[in-house]
């Protein structure tokens, strides 16, 4: 990795990218997607437009029990079908 320059090319930028941030900063950076269906769709659209991302790797906060299940159901019913338009 060191030879690739991943850490060596701009070590300060890497440290800033991986440092602890509050939720608003992480949402702004596209590290976290959170909110209701319209908000989540807007965040996904922004990530797609800015990065050209075609694959979204989601990790769900499974420790929330029924709230997590409800979030997954909302995502599948309200967000996922509209993501196909992107």
QUIRARA-V658986 format. One record per backbone hydrogen bond with DSSP energy under -0.5 kcal/mol. NH is the residue of the N-H (numbers start at 1). CO is the residue of the C=O. Records with the same first field share a line. If there is no record, write none. Layout:
NH: CO / CO
This chain:
5: 1 / 2
6: 1
9: 5
11: 8
14: 10
15: 11
16: 12
17: 13
18: 14
19: 15
26: 22
27: 23
28: 24
29: 25
30: 27
31: 26
32: 26
34: 32
40: 36
41: 37
42: 38
43: 39
44: 40
45: 41
46: 42
47: 43
48: 44
49: 45
50: 46
51: 47
52: 48
53: 47
57: 55
58: 56
62: 60
64: 61
65: 62
67: 64
68: 65
69: 65
70: 66
71: 67
72: 68
73: 69
74: 70
75: 71
76: 72
77: 73
78: 74
79: 74 / 75
80: 75
82: 79
83: 79
84: 80
85: 82
86: 83
